[in-house]
Amino acid sequence: MRRFCACLVVAAAALPAAGDEPVRANAPLSSAQAKAYQQAWASHLGKSVQVTNSVGMTFQLIPPGRFEMGSPQDEEWHRPDEILHTVTITKAFYMATTEVTQGQWKALMNETPSFSPAIISVPYGAKLRSDQTTAPSLSLQHISRPPALSLTQ
């Protein structure tokens, strides 16, 4: 079984702790156990399990805990860069439930760093209009860490 996390963390600012903290989770967990840990940490922090921002992006609270990331060397299709290792999350944070789209980035940051011509809907050889140089529903691409972190501010 492959264990990995391929997500863009857009709200990585750690949340402050208050009072006695709940037990930290150690994966693997059932879905019910994971939700219980998530709810316990949300209650402890006085936060919601799920939040939605002004442009409709949904974020889930990720509580502190430990899990295995990567894949075993004997797994079929294992790649050398998928080294199985333990990851420890020390502070709760919010993570987007989907990738950031070009439209969401533009709505929040007032710029579009990605260039993804809408070639799927444009016939071969056709010229793109200026309003077709980006595709708002496509994933954000070619963004470096500093601008991505500024999204969390």
Residue frames as qw, qx, qy, qz and C-alpha x, y, z in Angstrom:
[[0.000, 0.891, 0.455, 0.000, 0.00, 0.00, 0.00],
 [0.415, 0.425, -0.008, 0.804, 1.43, 3.38, -1.02],
 [0.345, -0.790, -0.376, 0.340, 1.66, 6.02, 1.71],
 [0.410, 0.115, 0.118, 0.897, 2.31, 9.55, 0.56],
 [0.032, 0.816, 0.395, -0.420, 1.10, 13.10, 0.81],
 [0.377, 0.183, 0.388, 0.821, 1.17, 15.25, -2.32],
 [0.060, -0.860, -0.506, 0.014, -0.53, 18.46, -1.26],
 [0.266, 0.491, -0.068, 0.827, 0.08, 22.16, -1.48],
 [0.371, -0.596, -0.545, 0.459, -0.06, 23.63, 1.99],
 [0.181, 0.610, 0.211, 0.742, -1.37, 27.13, 1.49],
 [0.420, -0.779, 0.019, -0.466, -2.31, 27.99, 5.05],
 [0.773, 0.074, -0.527, 0.345, 0.77, 26.74, 6.81],
 [0.082, -0.575, 0.381, -0.719, 0.80, 29.27, 9.62],
 [0.380, -0.139, -0.864, 0.299, 0.83, 27.28, 12.87],
 [0.447, -0.677, -0.313, -0.494, -2.12, 27.77, 15.15],
 [0.072, -0.510, 0.587, -0.625, -1.54, 28.80, 18.76],
 [0.519, -0.237, -0.817, 0.082, -2.14, 26.25, 21.49],
 [0.346, -0.498, 0.216, -0.766, -4.21, 26.95, 24.58],
 [0.769, -0.348, 0.296, -0.447, -4.59, 24.90, 27.75],
 [0.569, -0.256, 0.780, 0.047, -3.99, 21.16, 28.02],
 [0.436, 0.418, -0.532, -0.594, -3.56, 19.71, 24.57],
 [0.941, 0.055, 0.108, -0.315, -5.18, 16.50, 23.33],
 [0.732, -0.240, 0.576, 0.274, -3.16, 13.37, 22.63],
 [0.247, 0.609, -0.493, -0.570, -1.26, 13.50, 19.35],
 [0.919, 0.260, 0.109, -0.274, -2.28, 11.00, 16.70],
 [0.254, -0.463, 0.796, 0.297, -0.02, 8.20, 15.49],
 [0.754, 0.365, -0.231, -0.496, -1.04, 6.79, 12.10],
 [0.185, -0.260, -0.662, -0.678, -2.39, 4.54, 10.82],
 [0.282, 0.187, 0.547, -0.765, -5.85, 5.62, 11.94],
 [0.226, 0.526, 0.804, 0.160, -9.34, 4.72, 10.87],
 [0.038, 0.530, 0.320, 0.784, -11.39, 7.50, 9.34],
 [0.512, -0.754, -0.359, -0.201, -13.42, 7.76, 12.56],
 [0.694, -0.466, -0.142, 0.530, -10.26, 8.00, 14.69],
 [0.410, 0.161, 0.174, 0.881, -8.77, 10.69, 12.42],
 [0.172, -0.658, -0.352, -0.643, -11.96, 12.75, 12.60],
 [0.635, -0.700, -0.318, 0.078, -12.04, 12.40, 16.39],
 [0.619, -0.265, -0.027, 0.739, -8.44, 13.66, 16.69],
 [0.200, 0.375, 0.299, 0.855, -9.21, 16.49, 14.29],
 [0.364, -0.737, -0.378, -0.426, -12.30, 17.52, 16.27],
 [0.688, -0.586, -0.254, 0.344, -10.47, 17.28, 19.61],
 [0.507, -0.102, 0.069, 0.853, -7.71, 19.58, 18.34],
 [0.001, -0.541, -0.365, -0.757, -10.20, 22.01, 16.78],
 [0.520, -0.759, -0.362, -0.151, -12.05, 22.25, 20.11],
 [0.700, -0.417, -0.135, 0.564, -8.76, 22.63, 22.01],
 [0.384, 0.020, 0.183, 0.905, -7.65, 25.48, 19.73],
 [0.207, 0.633, 0.386, -0.638, -11.07, 27.12, 19.57],
 [0.155, 0.384, -0.538, -0.734, -11.04, 26.71, 15.78],
 [0.836, 0.284, 0.104, -0.458, -13.25, 25.03, 13.19],
 [0.747, -0.075, 0.614, 0.244, -12.30, 21.72, 11.60],
 [0.479, 0.397, 0.537, 0.569, -13.04, 23.22, 8.18],
 [0.012, 0.710, 0.130, -0.692, -12.90, 26.84, 7.03],
 [0.536, 0.575, 0.468, 0.403, -13.65, 28.55, 3.71],
 [0.298, -0.337, 0.014, 0.893, -11.98, 31.78, 2.64],
 [0.282, 0.601, 0.138, -0.736, -13.37, 34.75, 0.69],
 [0.391, 0.437, -0.552, -0.593, -12.84, 33.13, -2.73],
 [0.905, 0.017, -0.067, -0.420, -14.36, 29.77, -1.80],
 [0.497, 0.390, -0.755, 0.176, -11.18, 27.82, -1.02],
 [0.831, -0.482, -0.084, -0.266, -11.81, 25.14, 1.62],
 [0.233, 0.553, -0.709, 0.370, -9.21, 24.28, 4.27],
 [0.853, -0.362, -0.364, -0.096, -9.10, 21.36, 6.75],
 [0.382, -0.785, 0.437, -0.217, -7.43, 21.45, 10.14],
 [0.800, 0.235, -0.524, 0.172, -4.42, 19.10, 10.26],
 [0.634, -0.750, 0.124, -0.145, -3.69, 18.22, 13.90],
 [0.027, -0.683, 0.727, -0.058, -0.25, 17.35, 15.27],
 [0.939, -0.071, 0.290, -0.171, 0.75, 13.74, 14.98],
 [0.234, -0.509, 0.767, 0.314, 2.97, 11.20, 13.30],
 [0.866, 0.377, 0.213, -0.249, 2.62, 9.23, 10.06],
 [0.624, -0.179, 0.596, 0.472, 4.68, 7.24, 7.56],
 [0.469, 0.784, -0.057, -0.401, 5.41, 8.86, 4.20],
 [0.098, 0.546, -0.766, -0.324, 6.96, 7.23, 1.14],
 [0.925, 0.096, -0.141, -0.341, 6.75, 3.60, 0.09],
 [0.782, -0.392, 0.475, 0.101, 8.47, 0.35, 1.07],
 [0.008, 0.582, -0.669, -0.461, 11.42, -0.62, -1.15],
 [0.238, 0.025, 0.956, 0.171, 9.78, -3.95, -2.02],
 [0.463, 0.583, 0.438, -0.504, 6.59, -2.28, -3.26],
 [0.555, 0.408, 0.572, 0.446, 5.82, -2.71, -6.96],
 [0.274, 0.803, 0.244, 0.470, 6.58, 0.49, -8.87],
 [0.516, -0.762, -0.075, 0.384, 8.65, 1.89, -5.96],
 [0.477, 0.782, -0.096, 0.390, 10.85, 4.80, -7.05],
 [0.641, 0.047, -0.404, 0.651, 14.19, 5.65, -5.41],
 [0.006, 0.340, -0.178, 0.923, 12.88, 9.04, -4.21],
 [0.661, -0.455, -0.251, -0.542, 10.01, 7.42, -2.26],
 [0.355, 0.193, -0.783, 0.474, 12.00, 6.57, 0.87],
 [0.584, -0.603, -0.510, -0.185, 9.73, 5.38, 3.67],
 [0.314, 0.152, -0.477, 0.807, 10.21, 7.64, 6.69],
 [0.247, -0.662, -0.652, 0.274, 8.32, 8.94, 9.71],
 [0.077, 0.506, 0.108, 0.852, 6.95, 12.48, 9.57],
 [0.286, -0.509, -0.633, 0.509, 6.09, 14.34, 12.76],
 [0.027, -0.684, -0.264, -0.680, 3.74, 17.32, 12.63],
 [0.364, -0.133, -0.582, 0.715, 4.39, 19.38, 15.75],
 [0.161, 0.317, 0.292, -0.888, 1.76, 22.14, 15.35],
 [0.435, 0.582, 0.682, -0.084, -1.75, 22.17, 13.94],
 [0.007, -0.333, 0.327, 0.884, -2.25, 23.97, 10.62],
 [0.656, 0.528, 0.338, -0.421, -4.84, 24.38, 7.88],
 [0.281, -0.184, 0.751, 0.569, -4.32, 22.74, 4.49],
 [0.517, 0.305, -0.218, -0.770, -6.30, 23.38, 1.33],
 [0.746, 0.095, 0.623, -0.215, -8.52, 20.48, 0.33],
 [0.763, 0.555, 0.285, 0.169, -7.73, 21.01, -3.36],
 [0.570, 0.038, 0.165, 0.804, -4.96, 22.53, -5.41],
 [0.040, 0.676, 0.132, -0.724, -4.97, 26.31, -5.76],
 [0.578, 0.590, 0.491, 0.276, -6.37, 27.35, -9.13],
 [0.369, 0.191, 0.162, 0.895, -5.13, 30.20, -11.25],
 [0.213, -0.674, -0.379, -0.597, -8.45, 31.98, -10.70],
 [0.643, -0.697, -0.295, 0.120, -8.21, 31.68, -6.91],
 [0.621, -0.208, -0.016, 0.755, -4.63, 32.99, -6.93],
 [0.172, 0.395, 0.271, 0.861, -5.62, 35.95, -9.09],
 [0.395, -0.744, -0.395, -0.366, -8.61, 36.74, -6.84],
 [0.688, -0.654, -0.177, 0.263, -6.39, 36.75, -3.73],
 [0.605, -0.370, 0.174, 0.683, -3.11, 38.12, -5.07],
 [0.338, 0.862, 0.093, -0.365, -4.30, 40.22, -8.03],
 [0.154, 0.654, -0.647, -0.360, -1.78, 38.61, -10.38],
 [0.967, 0.157, 0.122, -0.161, -1.49, 35.45, -12.45],
 [0.240, -0.681, 0.648, 0.242, 2.00, 33.93, -12.39],
 [0.610, 0.068, 0.774, 0.156, 0.99, 30.85, -14.39],
 [0.398, 0.453, -0.373, -0.705, 0.75, 30.81, -18.14],
 [0.391, 0.096, 0.915, 0.029, -1.46, 27.98, -19.31],
 [0.336, 0.154, -0.399, -0.839, -3.04, 28.65, -22.67],
 [0.689, 0.148, 0.514, -0.490, -6.47, 27.14, -22.93],
 [0.153, 0.376, -0.763, -0.504, -5.26, 24.86, -25.69],
 [0.267, 0.201, 0.936, -0.105, -7.89, 22.22, -25.01],
 [0.358, 0.699, 0.546, -0.291, -10.62, 24.48, -26.35],
 [0.197, 0.796, -0.251, -0.514, -8.55, 26.27, -29.00],
 [0.911, 0.390, 0.127, 0.036, -8.10, 24.57, -32.40],
 [0.726, -0.204, 0.265, 0.601, -4.53, 23.90, -33.56],
 [0.406, 0.257, 0.315, 0.819, -3.00, 27.02, -35.09],
 [0.129, -0.854, -0.411, -0.291, -5.68, 29.37, -33.74],
 [0.221, 0.424, -0.317, 0.819, -4.59, 32.59, -32.09],
 [0.368, -0.515, -0.677, 0.376, -5.41, 33.14, -28.42],
 [0.088, -0.852, -0.172, -0.486, -7.19, 36.31, -27.38],
 [0.117, 0.512, -0.522, 0.672, -5.65, 38.25, -24.49],
 [0.633, -0.359, 0.313, -0.610, -8.36, 36.92, -22.16],
 [0.982, 0.034, -0.128, -0.136, -7.37, 33.33, -23.04],
 [0.392, 0.623, -0.605, 0.303, -3.78, 33.46, -21.80],
 [0.110, -0.233, 0.838, -0.481, -4.70, 31.83, -18.51],
 [0.556, -0.281, -0.690, -0.368, -7.25, 29.25, -17.48],
 [0.356, -0.526, 0.341, -0.693, -8.86, 30.17, -14.12],
 [0.903, -0.252, 0.075, -0.341, -10.03, 26.62, -13.36],
 [0.840, 0.281, -0.397, 0.239, -6.61, 25.03, -13.95],
 [0.756, -0.527, -0.150, 0.359, -4.08, 24.42, -11.17],
 [0.040, -0.962, 0.258, 0.085, -1.56, 27.11, -10.36],
 [0.921, 0.141, 0.030, 0.363, 1.83, 26.29, -11.88],
 [0.574, 0.409, -0.104, 0.701, 5.38, 27.64, -11.76],
 [0.331, -0.862, 0.012, -0.383, 5.08, 29.31, -8.39],
 [0.472, 0.322, -0.638, 0.517, 8.01, 29.53, -6.01],
 [0.476, -0.400, -0.700, 0.351, 7.86, 29.19, -2.24],
 [0.133, -0.180, -0.284, 0.932, 7.99, 32.92, -1.23],
 [0.370, -0.102, -0.263, -0.885, 4.89, 33.91, -3.24],
 [0.586, -0.291, -0.729, -0.200, 3.09, 30.76, -2.07],
 [0.406, -0.308, -0.626, 0.590, 3.83, 31.64, 1.56],
 [0.062, 0.016, 0.070, -0.995, 2.54, 35.18, 1.03],
 [0.474, -0.310, -0.592, -0.574, -0.87, 33.62, 0.29],
 [0.562, -0.404, -0.689, 0.214, -1.03, 32.56, 3.96],
 [0.221, -0.025, -0.311, 0.924, -0.54, 36.08, 5.29]]
